C-alpha cells in the first residue's frame, strides 16, 4: 500500500548535466528538388550517475523537513546511447519545401532505476513532418509536427535490492511497463539581417 502526503517544497534544487555528444552527418542533393540527410550521435549519458535534491518540505506554512545534499538521491546510471536521424526535403515550388524525418534513439534509461518522468528503459522512435515557405531570401516561415513513442518493461528482479547493499532511488519507479507517447507542433519564423 502506498500513501502520499501533501507536501509543498520550497527552494527545491538539483543539478543535471547535459550529456556530451559526438556525431557525424551527411547531406545529399539527389536532384535540384530533392535532398536527403542522415546523422548519428553518440550520447554520453553515463555522465549522469545521480542527482541530489536539496530544499525544504513545508506543511501549512511550517517547515517539517530540510533536505541537504545526499539526503534525497535520484539515481540514473544511464547507459550511453546512439541516436540515428534521417530526413528528406522536397522543393514543391520555388521557396516552398516539404520535409519528413525519422529518429531512432537506443535505450539509455537504466532498467534498474526507471522513471515515470523521463525516457522509458527501452528504445524510442520519432516521426516528423513539416513545411517551410521562404517569402524572401531573408524571411521564411516553417511549421512542423513530431510524434515520439517507445516503451520498456521492468521486472521486479531488475530493481535494486537494498538487502544486497544496492543503492535505492528516492524517486524511481517500480516494476511494470513504462511508455512514452508524445506529440509536438512547432512554428518557426526566420528573419536574416
N, CA, C and O of each residue as an XYZ file, in Angstrom:
772
protein
N       0.849     -1.175      0.000
C       0.000      0.000      0.000
C       0.893      1.235      0.000
O       1.861      1.317      0.756
N       0.560      2.172     -0.841
C       1.334      3.405     -0.940
C       0.496      4.579     -0.455
O      -0.646      4.743     -0.882
N       1.051      5.391      0.428
C       0.364      6.585      0.908
C       1.151      7.796      0.441
O       2.382      7.792      0.470
N       0.444      8.834      0.010
C       1.075     10.067     -0.441
C       0.644     11.200      0.468
O      -0.550     11.448      0.636
N       1.603     11.883      1.048
C       1.305     13.046      1.888
C       1.445     14.297      1.046
O       2.345     14.384      0.211
N       0.572     15.266      1.253
C       0.641     16.522      0.508
C       1.691     17.419      1.141
O       1.476     17.991      2.210
N       2.822     17.533      0.473
C       3.900     18.391      0.942
C       4.181     19.440     -0.113
O       4.124     19.160     -1.310
N       4.482     20.637      0.327
C       4.886     21.706     -0.571
C       6.386     21.856     -0.412
O       6.895     21.939      0.705
N       7.096     21.890     -1.539
C       8.549     22.049     -1.489
C       8.912     23.510     -1.702
O       8.309     24.199     -2.525
N       9.899     23.971     -0.952
C      10.436     25.321     -1.124
C      11.924     25.219     -1.386
O      12.604     24.341     -0.856
N      12.422     26.128     -2.211
C      13.850     26.174     -2.522
C      14.379     24.827     -3.003
O      15.522     24.473     -2.714
N      13.559     24.073     -3.734
C      13.992     22.771     -4.242
C      14.975     22.981     -5.384
O      14.711     23.754     -6.305
N      16.114     22.289     -5.322
C      17.156     22.419     -6.338
C      17.795     21.069     -6.616
O      17.875     20.209     -5.739
N      18.243     20.901     -7.836
C      19.082     19.763     -8.189
C      19.868     20.136     -9.435
O      19.469     21.016    -10.198
N      20.971     19.468     -9.628
C      21.800     19.746    -10.800
C      21.699     18.592    -11.776
O      21.721     17.422    -11.395
N      21.587     18.953    -13.048
C      21.537     17.959    -14.107
C      22.558     18.355    -15.164
O      22.584     19.501    -15.612
N      23.374     17.433    -15.548
C      24.412     17.704    -16.534
C      23.919     17.249    -17.906
O      23.578     16.082    -18.099
N      23.885     18.185    -18.855
C      23.542     17.794    -20.221
C      24.657     16.908    -20.751
O      25.827     17.283    -20.670
N      24.322     15.744    -21.290
C      25.370     14.813    -21.711
C      26.156     15.319    -22.917
O      25.619     16.006    -23.786
N      27.422     14.969    -22.948
C      28.265     15.268    -24.105
C      27.818     14.416    -25.277
O      27.266     13.331    -25.093
N      28.057     14.907    -26.479
C      27.703     14.146    -27.680
C      28.859     14.191    -28.674
O      29.647     15.136    -28.696
N      28.938     13.170    -29.478
C      29.875     13.098    -30.597
C      29.056     12.627    -31.783
O      28.346     11.627    -31.682
N      29.141     13.326    -32.902
C      28.295     12.940    -34.028
C      28.933     13.165    -35.376
O      29.960     13.831    -35.512
N      28.292     12.590    -36.360
C      28.701     12.750    -37.750
C      27.435     12.716    -38.602
O      26.483     12.002    -38.284
N      27.429     13.486    -39.677
C      26.249     13.521    -40.532
C      26.621     13.862    -41.963
O      27.745     14.271    -42.257
N      25.656     13.685    -42.837
C      25.878     13.985    -44.253
C      24.564     14.422    -44.886
O      23.483     14.038    -44.442
N      24.683     15.241    -45.943
C      23.518     15.686    -46.703
C      23.811     15.431    -48.173
O      24.916     15.682    -48.654
N      22.812     14.931    -48.874
C      22.968     14.583    -50.277
C      21.873     15.259    -51.091
O      20.692     15.174    -50.753
N      22.269     15.921    -52.151
C      21.299     16.547    -53.051
C      21.116     15.595    -54.233
O      21.980     15.512    -55.106
N      19.987     14.875    -54.258
C      19.728     13.910    -55.326
C      19.387     14.588    -56.650
O      19.899     14.225    -57.709
N      18.524     15.566    -56.558
C      18.114     16.356    -57.720
C      18.029     17.803    -57.255
O      18.176     18.056    -56.060
N      17.799     18.763    -58.144
C      17.639     20.138    -57.670
C      16.487     20.303    -56.675
O      16.457     21.276    -55.922
N      15.535     19.356    -56.666
C      14.364     19.474    -55.782
C      14.391     18.536    -54.580
O      13.601     18.721    -53.654
N      15.271     17.536    -54.561
C      15.245     16.518    -53.506
C      16.585     16.460    -52.777
O      17.646     16.329    -53.387
N      16.499     16.564    -51.435
C      17.682     16.449    -50.587
C      17.426     15.408    -49.505
O      16.319     15.305    -48.976
N      18.458     14.643    -49.186
C      18.400     13.661    -48.102
C      19.472     14.006    -47.079
O      20.521     14.545    -47.433
N      19.216     13.701    -45.824
C      20.186     13.950    -44.756
C      20.135     12.804    -43.761
O      19.089     12.188    -43.558
N      21.277     12.526    -43.141
C      21.353     11.498    -42.104
C      22.465     11.890    -41.143
O      23.475     12.465    -41.549
N      22.274     11.578    -39.877
C      23.355     11.757    -38.923
C      23.214     10.765    -37.786
O      22.140     10.218    -37.536
N      24.325     10.548    -37.108
C      24.373      9.675    -35.939
C      25.064     10.440    -34.830
O      26.048     11.142    -35.067
N      24.552     10.305    -33.626
C      25.161     10.934    -32.462
C      25.333      9.902    -31.367
O      24.409      9.157    -31.042
N      26.525      9.870    -30.806
C      26.781      9.066    -29.609
C      26.510      9.978    -28.436
O      27.135     11.030    -28.307
N      25.582      9.585    -27.578
C      25.199     10.379    -26.407
C      25.889      9.796    -25.176
O      25.668      8.636    -24.830
N      26.708     10.583    -24.529
C      27.453     10.106    -23.366
C      26.590     10.318    -22.118
O      26.917     11.119    -21.242
N      25.478      9.578    -22.065
C      24.511      9.707    -20.971
C      25.058      9.225    -19.636
O      24.540      9.599    -18.584
N      26.107      8.393    -19.664
C      26.654      7.851    -18.416
C      27.279      8.942    -17.548
O      27.655      8.675    -16.407
N      27.395     10.159    -18.064
C      27.884     11.279    -17.250
C      26.890     11.619    -16.134
O      27.252     12.284    -15.163
N      25.651     11.168    -16.269
C      24.634     11.404    -15.239
C      24.475     10.146    -14.392
O      23.710      9.243    -14.730
N      25.206     10.107    -13.296
C      25.140      8.957    -12.399
C      23.965      9.118    -11.437
O      23.141      8.217    -11.284
N      23.907     10.283    -10.791
C      22.816     10.537     -9.849
C      22.626     12.036     -9.680
O      23.476     12.833    -10.077
N      21.512     12.402     -9.091
C      21.177     13.790     -8.810
C      20.710     13.872     -7.364
O      19.883     13.072     -6.927
N      21.235     14.829     -6.633
C      20.841     15.012     -5.244
C      19.930     16.239     -5.141
O      20.263     17.315     -5.638
N      18.797     16.065     -4.501
C      17.838     17.154     -4.314
C      18.101     17.840     -2.981
O      18.426     17.192     -1.987
N      17.956     19.152     -2.977
C      18.016     19.909     -1.729
C      16.757     20.775     -1.652
O      16.153     21.079     -2.680
N      16.363     21.169     -0.455
C      15.187     22.009     -0.301
C      14.505     21.788      1.034
O      15.058     21.158      1.935
N      13.295     22.316      1.146
C      12.522     22.220      2.379
C      11.148     21.654      2.072
O      10.548     21.990      1.052
N      10.645     20.792      2.954
C       9.269     20.288      2.867
C       8.425     21.114      3.837
O       8.759     21.249      5.014
N       7.331     21.660      3.321
C       6.513     22.575      4.109
C       5.073     22.058      4.191
O       4.496     21.666      3.177
N       4.503     22.056      5.379
C       3.100     21.697      5.591
C       2.453     22.831      6.368
O       2.881     23.170      7.472
N       1.408     23.417      5.775
C       0.692     24.500      6.447
C       1.579     25.684      6.798
O       1.361     26.341      7.816
N       2.573     25.962      5.970
C       3.463     27.089      6.205
C       4.609     26.800      7.161
O       5.457     27.664      7.387
N       4.646     25.588      7.730
C       5.705     25.218      8.668
C       6.673     24.242      8.002
O       6.259     23.256      7.391
N       7.968     24.533      8.130
C       8.990     23.640      7.579
C       9.029     22.382      8.434
O       9.302     22.451      9.633
N       8.758     21.232      7.821
C       8.745     19.971      8.558
C      10.014     19.153      8.314
O      10.314     18.222      9.061
N      10.751     19.507      7.269
C      11.992     18.785      6.998
C      12.853     19.600      6.048
O      12.337     20.266      5.150
N      14.153     19.548      6.245
C      15.094     20.161      5.313
C      15.935     19.049      4.719
O      16.415     18.168      5.432
N      16.109     19.098      3.419
C      16.888     18.084      2.731
C      18.207     18.693      2.271
O      18.234     19.651      1.498
N      19.299     18.114      2.763
C      20.624     18.578      2.389
C      21.180     17.663      1.297
O      20.623     16.603      1.012
N      22.284     18.091      0.698
C      22.950     17.315     -0.337
C      23.144     15.871      0.136
O      23.755     15.635      1.179
N      22.629     14.912     -0.624
C      22.785     13.498     -0.288
C      21.613     12.887      0.454
O      21.527     11.664      0.558
N      20.687     13.723      0.984
C      19.527     13.170      1.697
C      18.553     12.486      0.740
O      18.092     11.378      1.013
N      18.239     13.134     -0.371
C      17.322     12.593     -1.376
C      18.092     12.441     -2.686
O      18.369     13.426     -3.370
N      18.429     11.216     -3.024
C      19.232     10.979     -4.222
C      18.398     10.269     -5.274
O      17.748      9.260     -5.001
N      18.428     10.810     -6.465
C      17.763     10.194     -7.607
C      18.857      9.568     -8.481
O      19.613     10.282     -9.138
N      18.937      8.243     -8.486
C      19.956      7.553     -9.280
C      19.471      7.398    -10.713
O      18.302      7.101    -10.959
N      20.367      7.598    -11.636
C      20.039      7.434    -13.046
C      20.838      6.272    -13.627
O      20.271      5.343    -14.203
N      22.158      6.333    -13.469
C      23.050      5.317    -14.046
C      22.685      5.025    -15.496
O      22.620      3.867    -15.909
N      22.445      6.097    -16.272
C      22.059      5.946    -17.663
C      23.150      5.271    -18.476
O      24.336      5.362    -18.159
N      22.729      4.604    -19.513
C      23.656      3.992    -20.464
C      23.951      4.997    -21.571
O      23.107      5.829    -21.905
N      25.147      4.916    -22.135
C      25.437      5.725    -23.315
C      24.517      5.255    -24.431
O      24.172      4.075    -24.494
N      24.122      6.154    -25.300
C      23.161      5.795    -26.342
C      23.599      6.248    -27.714
O      24.552      7.012    -27.867
N      22.896      5.769    -28.688
C      23.136      6.131    -30.077
C      21.827      6.652    -30.659
O      20.790      5.995    -30.562
N      21.883      7.827    -31.259
C      20.709      8.408    -31.901
C      20.980      8.487    -33.397
O      22.006      9.020    -33.820
N      20.059      7.956    -34.195
C      20.181      7.996    -35.654
C      19.007      8.778    -36.216
O      17.853      8.505    -35.887
N      19.312      9.761    -37.075
C      18.270     10.613    -37.649
C      18.383     10.600    -39.177
O      19.472     10.662    -39.747
N      17.216     10.518    -39.809
C      17.142     10.507    -41.269
C      16.077     11.511    -41.699
O      15.020     11.606    -41.076
N      16.357     12.259    -42.762
C      15.395     13.247    -43.213
C      15.401     13.411    -44.718
O      16.383     13.101    -45.393
N      14.298     13.898    -45.225
C      14.162     14.171    -46.657
C      13.463     15.515    -46.821
O      12.586     15.879    -46.037
N      13.872     16.243    -47.860
C      13.267     17.534    -48.165
C      12.965     17.575    -49.658
O      13.792     17.198    -50.488
N      11.764     18.041    -49.977
C      11.352     18.153    -51.379
C      10.919     19.601    -51.641
O      10.074     20.145    -50.929
N      11.512     20.220    -52.678
C      11.124     21.575    -53.045
C       9.903     21.471    -53.954
O      10.009     21.105    -55.125
N       8.754     21.797    -53.395
C       7.484     21.709    -54.120
C       7.439     22.769    -55.221
O       7.062     22.488    -56.358
N       7.827     23.978    -54.864
C       7.919     25.087    -55.818
C       8.986     26.035    -55.290
O       9.484     25.841    -54.182
N       9.333     27.023    -56.037
C      10.372     27.962    -55.617
C      10.028     28.566    -54.244
O       9.029     29.270    -54.095
N      10.875     28.277    -53.252
C      10.679     28.817    -51.912
C       9.777     28.006    -51.002
O       9.623     28.362    -49.833
N       9.164     26.916    -51.496
C       8.264     26.108    -50.671
C       8.814     24.689    -50.568
O       8.996     24.014    -51.581
N       9.080     24.234    -49.329
C       9.704     22.941    -49.093
C       8.834     22.072    -48.185
O       8.262     22.561    -47.210
N       8.740     20.792    -48.508
C       8.067     19.809    -47.651
C       9.152     18.896    -47.069
O      10.105     18.536    -47.760
N       8.998     18.528    -45.796
C      10.024     17.721    -45.123
C       9.398     16.569    -44.349
O       8.262     16.652    -43.882
N      10.177     15.484    -44.227
C       9.784     14.337    -43.414
C      11.035     13.768    -42.766
O      12.124     13.855    -43.333
N      10.886     13.185    -41.580
C      12.049     12.641    -40.897
C      11.702     11.493    -39.976
O      10.542     11.252    -39.641
N      12.760     10.788    -39.576
C      12.633      9.655    -38.663
C      13.834      9.680    -37.720
O      14.960      9.932    -38.148
N      13.589      9.416    -36.426
C      14.655      9.378    -35.422
C      14.533      8.079    -34.635
O      13.451      7.722    -34.169
N      15.661      7.372    -34.492
C      15.708      6.170    -33.650
C      16.720      6.436    -32.547
O      17.864      6.801    -32.817
N      16.293      6.251    -31.301
C      17.130      6.502    -30.140
C      17.223      5.203    -29.341
O      16.205      4.679    -28.890
N      18.447      4.677    -29.162
C      18.598      3.423    -28.424
C      18.281      3.640    -26.941
O      18.163      4.777    -26.486
N      18.148      2.572    -26.218
C      17.833      2.630    -24.784
C      18.959      3.342    -24.038
O      20.134      3.013    -24.196
N      18.576      4.323    -23.224
C      19.574      4.995    -22.393
C      19.179      4.968    -20.914
O      20.052      4.954    -20.047
N      17.882      4.960    -20.615
C      17.430      4.890    -19.225
C      17.769      3.511    -18.661
O      17.586      2.496    -19.333
N      18.257      3.482    -17.438
C      18.660      2.242    -16.806
C      17.434      1.484    -16.288
O      16.591      2.061    -15.601
N      17.338      0.213    -16.614
C      16.214     -0.625    -16.184
C      16.157     -0.719    -14.661
O      15.081     -0.884    -14.086
N      17.312     -0.615    -14.010
C      17.353     -0.719    -12.550
C      16.734      0.510    -11.878
O      16.231      0.422    -10.758
N      16.774      1.671    -12.575
C      16.251      2.911    -11.995
C      15.270      3.579    -12.963
O      15.569      4.651    -13.487
N      14.109      2.968    -13.209
C      13.150      3.558    -14.152
C      12.484      4.803    -13.574
O      12.363      4.950    -12.358
N      12.058      5.689    -14.461
C      11.382      6.903    -14.025
C      10.134      7.127    -14.861
O      10.139      6.933    -16.077
N       9.078      7.533    -14.200
C       7.846      7.867    -14.911
C       7.930      9.266    -15.511
O       7.014      9.686    -16.219
N       9.014      9.995    -15.241
C       9.143     11.382    -15.678
C      10.130     11.565    -16.832
O      10.448     12.699    -17.192
N      10.611     10.487    -17.409
C      11.599     10.614    -18.481
C      11.431      9.536    -19.522
O      10.371      8.926    -19.658
N      12.503      9.318    -20.252
C      12.514      8.308    -21.296
C      12.374      6.922    -20.675
O      13.021      6.639    -19.667
N      11.542      6.052    -21.252
C      11.392      4.711    -20.687
C      12.662      3.885    -20.893
O      13.476      4.215    -21.754
N      12.839      2.825    -20.122
C      14.021      1.977    -20.285
C      13.890      1.072    -21.512
O      13.797     -0.150    -21.393
N      13.886      1.682    -22.664
C      13.779      0.980    -23.941
C      14.018      1.970    -25.064
O      14.067      3.174    -24.815
N      14.167      1.503    -26.279
C      14.395      2.423    -27.403
C      13.149      3.251    -27.710
O      12.026      2.840    -27.419
N      13.369      4.425    -28.302
C      12.254      5.268    -28.734
C      12.442      5.622    -30.201
O      13.545      5.539    -30.742
N      11.352      6.016    -30.826
C      11.420      6.463    -32.211
C      10.495      7.657    -32.405
O       9.481      7.805    -31.723
N      10.878      8.499    -33.352
C      10.102      9.698    -33.646
C       9.869      9.817    -35.142
O      10.722      9.455    -35.952
N       8.705     10.329    -35.491
C       8.354     10.616    -36.883
C       8.056     12.108    -36.970
O       7.361     12.654    -36.113
N       8.575     12.764    -37.995
C       8.372     14.199    -38.142
C       7.883     14.537    -39.543
O       8.158     13.813    -40.499
N       7.165     15.630    -39.654
C       6.715     16.149    -40.950
C       6.635     17.661    -40.827
O       6.302     18.191    -39.767
N       6.940     18.347    -41.914
C       6.891     19.794    -41.841
C       6.964     20.449    -43.202
O       7.112     19.783    -44.227
N       6.858     21.763    -43.193
C       6.927     22.551    -44.418
C       7.534     23.905    -44.090
O       7.415     24.405    -42.972
N       8.191     24.491    -45.094
C       8.768     25.827    -44.940
C       8.465     26.637    -46.185
O       8.499     26.129    -47.306
N       8.167     27.907    -45.962
C       7.938     28.822    -47.080
C       8.866     30.011    -46.922
O       8.809     30.728    -45.922
N       9.726     30.217    -47.918
C      10.645     31.352    -47.915
C       9.982     32.503    -48.662
O       9.811     32.445    -49.879
N       9.612     33.545    -47.930
C       8.981     34.717    -48.529
C      10.007     35.479    -49.364
O       9.735     35.894    -50.491
N      11.194     35.650    -48.778
C      12.333     36.257    -49.465
C      13.567     35.465    -49.056
O      13.450     34.477    -48.331
N      14.760     35.885    -49.512
C      15.982     35.197    -49.090
C      16.241     35.369    -47.597
O      16.942     34.556    -46.996
N      15.693     36.400    -47.001
C      15.927     36.665    -45.590
C      14.772     36.376    -44.663
O      14.936     36.463    -43.446
N      13.608     36.034    -45.188
C      12.429     35.790    -44.348
C      11.787     34.470    -44.739
O      11.473     34.237    -45.906
N      11.597     33.604    -43.741
C      10.906     32.331    -44.006
C      10.073     31.938    -42.788
O      10.346     32.344    -41.658
N       9.057     31.141    -43.059
C       8.173     30.630    -42.019
C       8.086     29.117    -42.179
O       8.034     28.602    -43.296
N       8.070     28.402    -41.034
C       8.017     26.937    -41.082
C       7.051     26.418    -40.029
O       6.816     27.054    -39.002
N       6.503     25.256    -40.311
C       5.643     24.540    -39.366
C       6.057     23.073    -39.386
O       6.409     22.534    -40.435
N       6.014     22.436    -38.226
C       6.412     21.032    -38.145
C       5.578     20.317    -37.095
O       5.012     20.929    -36.189
N       5.522     19.010    -37.246
C       4.816     18.135    -36.312
C       5.736     16.960    -36.013
O       6.393     16.439    -36.915
N       5.789     16.538    -34.742
C       6.610     15.390    -34.356
C       5.817     14.476    -33.435
O       5.028     14.936    -32.610
N       6.036     13.187    -33.586
C       5.422     12.179    -32.718
C       6.521     11.250    -32.231
O       7.251     10.675    -33.038
N       6.647     11.098    -30.916
C       7.678     10.231    -30.321
C       7.005      9.158    -29.487
O       6.043      9.434    -28.770
N       7.513      7.924    -29.579
C       6.956      6.834    -28.790
C       8.048      5.826    -28.441
O       9.096      5.764    -29.084
N       7.774      5.052    -27.418
C       8.683      3.992    -27.008
C       8.196      3.375    -25.714
O       7.319      3.917    -25.042
N       8.776      2.229    -25.372
C       8.405      1.589    -24.117
C       9.500      0.638    -23.660
O      10.344      0.207    -24.446
N       9.465      0.324    -22.375
C      10.385     -0.641    -21.786
C       9.705     -1.339    -20.628
O       8.888     -0.744    -19.925
N      10.042     -2.595    -20.432
C       9.438     -3.393    -19.372
C      10.457     -3.623    -18.260
O      11.607     -3.968    -18.533
N      10.045     -3.435    -17.016
C      10.923     -3.626    -15.869
C      10.348     -4.728    -14.989
O       9.212     -4.632    -14.523
N      11.137     -5.773    -14.763
C      10.743     -6.876    -13.884
C      11.240     -6.578    -12.466
O      12.233     -5.871    -12.292
N      10.563     -7.106    -11.472
C      10.917     -6.857    -10.075
C      12.370     -7.251     -9.791
O      13.053     -6.591     -9.007
N      12.835     -8.318    -10.425
C      14.199     -8.800    -10.197
C      15.252     -7.819    -10.715
O      16.414     -7.893    -10.314
N      14.861     -6.908    -11.594
C      15.800     -5.945    -12.168
C      15.996     -4.718    -11.282
O      16.939     -3.953    -11.487
N      15.125     -4.523    -10.310
C      15.210     -3.361     -9.427
C      16.275     -3.585     -8.351
O      16.578     -4.733     -8.023
N      16.849     -2.512     -7.795
C      17.890     -2.668     -6.779
C      17.354     -3.334     -5.512
O      16.204     -3.134     -5.123
N      18.212     -4.126     -4.884
C      17.861     -4.836     -3.651
C      18.696     -4.259     -2.505
O      19.895     -4.522     -2.424
N      18.066     -3.466     -1.607
C      18.832     -2.870     -0.510
C      19.460     -3.917      0.403
O      20.475     -3.646      1.044
N      18.874     -5.099      0.471
C      19.436     -6.170      1.308
C      20.809     -6.601      0.782
O      21.623     -7.138      1.534
N      21.061     -6.366     -0.505
C      22.358     -6.705     -1.110
C      23.292     -5.500     -1.153
O      24.365     -5.555     -1.755
N      22.871     -4.402     -0.504
C      23.701     -3.205     -0.477
C      23.586     -2.350     -1.727
O      24.388     -1.437     -1.927
N      22.585     -2.636     -2.585
C      22.405     -1.856     -3.806
C      21.702     -0.543     -3.485
O      20.812     -0.500     -2.636
N      22.104      0.529     -4.169
C      21.554      1.859     -3.929
C      20.097      1.922     -4.381
O      19.761      1.496     -5.486
N      19.244      2.455     -3.521
C      17.820      2.603     -3.824
C      17.552      4.069     -4.146
O      18.047      4.966     -3.463
N      16.773      4.300     -5.180
C      16.464      5.647     -5.653
C      15.192      6.165     -4.983
O      14.187      5.459     -4.895
N      15.257      7.418     -4.511
C      14.108      8.009     -3.817
C      12.937      8.286     -4.745
O      11.789      8.278     -4.299
N      13.199      8.535     -6.038
C      12.143      8.951     -6.950
C      11.929      7.994     -8.117
O      11.186      8.313     -9.046
N      12.563      6.841     -8.085
C      12.434      5.907     -9.207
C      11.166      5.071     -9.071
O      10.542      5.008     -8.012
N      10.815      4.438    -10.175
C       9.581      3.680    -10.216
C       9.707      2.249     -9.739
O      10.681      1.853     -9.100
N       8.705      1.515    -10.070
C       8.596      0.118     -9.668
C       8.539     -0.751    -10.916
O       8.691     -0.259    -12.034
N       8.321     -2.032    -10.718
C       8.224     -2.927    -11.876
C       6.985     -2.584    -12.695
O       6.013     -2.031    -12.179
N       7.038     -2.922    -13.973
C       5.913     -2.642    -14.850
C       6.372     -2.166    -16.217
O       7.564     -2.164    -16.524
N       5.414     -1.764    -17.027
C       5.695     -1.275    -18.373
C       5.731      0.248    -18.335
O       4.807      0.890    -17.836
N       6.795      0.809    -18.862
C       6.963      2.262    -18.952
C       6.835      2.653    -20.417
O       7.523      2.105    -21.277
N       5.949      3.605    -20.696
C       5.696      4.020    -22.075
C       5.816      5.529    -22.202
O       5.594      6.280    -21.252
N       6.171      5.942    -23.399
C       6.151      7.365    -23.715
C       5.444      7.519    -25.047
O       5.681      6.755    -25.983
N       4.594      8.492    -25.121
C       3.876      8.816    -26.353
C       3.601     10.309    -26.296
O       2.811     10.774    -25.475
N       4.251     11.045    -27.164
C       4.080     12.490    -27.120
C       4.092     13.087    -28.512
O       4.723     12.560    -29.428
N       3.387     14.192    -28.653
C       3.300     14.900    -29.924
C       3.713     16.342    -29.700
O       3.536     16.892    -28.613
N       4.261     16.942    -30.731
C       4.634     18.348    -30.647
C       4.342     19.041    -31.959
O       4.506     18.458    -33.031
N       3.916     20.269    -31.872
C       3.695     21.102    -33.052
C       4.584     22.337    -32.892
O       4.657     22.927    -31.814
N       5.251     22.713    -33.970
C       6.248     23.774    -33.896
C       6.039     24.788    -35.012
O       5.765     24.420    -36.154
N       6.167     26.059    -34.677
C       6.126     27.148    -35.648
C       7.447     27.896    -35.556
O       7.995     28.081    -34.469
N       7.945     28.316    -36.690
C       9.248     28.944    -36.732
C       9.216     30.112    -37.703
O       8.666     29.995    -38.798
N       9.791     31.218    -37.317
C       9.935     32.366    -38.206
C      11.398     32.780    -38.229
O      12.006     32.945    -37.171
N      11.970     32.949    -39.402
C      13.377     33.310    -39.535
C      13.469     34.649    -40.261
O      12.897     34.845    -41.333
N      14.214     35.568    -39.631
C      14.484     36.866    -40.237
C      15.991     37.059    -40.258
O      16.607     37.228    -39.205
N      16.589     37.037    -41.434
C      18.042     37.205    -41.569
C      18.346     38.660    -41.920
O      17.741     39.241    -42.821
N      19.298     39.229    -41.183
C      19.675     40.616    -41.410
C      21.046     40.696    -42.059
O      21.539     41.791    -42.330
